[in-house]
């Protein structure tokens, strides 16, 4: 039994160039829309993966940055402590020199 769609197309006669372009354009549009939809889904998946990796990297970077900040804070604290001790020792040395100069009469510079 012949297909009615085939008869319909056969009754139209040969396809004109304009009709063929119209059909191909419609088919191209459908294909491109399907491709764009799939690309959009893939883009969302890719961006989600990138976001996840960036979050991990940011977390690791913040941890390292915090460790560095803590280390620098400790170092600066020690340096400040040494400076304070040095000031006290310098003052003590001035007093020792003064006592030596007073008691022994020797100038140490």
Helices and strands as residue ranges (DSSP letters): H 4-12, H 17-104
